[in-house]
Amino acid sequence: MLGMSEMTTGALGVQLTSFELIVAGGALLICAAILLGLRRRKRRVELENSVVTAEMMAYLSRIANALENLQVPSSDAITKDVLLRLQEIANAKPSGKVREIPVGSFSDR
């Protein structure tokens, strides 16, 4: 079944079977492997240490250490923060307004 299906490829209208396409793809892969094996090994880039690189590494290591030592707050601390916020809201204004906008700040249109 693999070799029986045929495709029309390109503008020339050449009939190719799926087996021929697989063989051609395999040949291209082998050619690519040979070319990769024969290329020169001298195309390596060596990086020199600089002040900027050292400073970036110091900052990145500090960030990494902070992320590793990150602690999730306990449920008691969360409850305490929520209760404090609710108390602030209750004590803000008797009308329920937390922030007032001055009337003269808007221009009449």
Steps between C-alpha positions, in 0.01 A plus 500: 500500500795728574635495144166500325390858567623756251529879523536770241772736613618830365407680183645224279233247593749222584343195666683392818407211725513535876789253513703720264429802721615311812820389325568857384442633852736238643766591244470867598538412867812295428649788297427743784666265753811468281525877456466555876772244563742658252466861608784665684498493877662845530171689506480515875451831673677566826352757734726717707409610849398863530379726776148505357483120480625464857248756625213328317602165646501653849150642451369175352642297787335734751166463321538121489582485872200718583270276296636186665446646848152631421259410778126485476333698779320292760123497526525691831690785332246513216211507746669777699551710182138452393367597844721811506376603155136447602560711810652779289200495267256512794683794661546698178176705480151447636359561150708213364714723279866426519613782275327823406539684169494881520211657309710772340737254335274442198444767240145567380448409138 
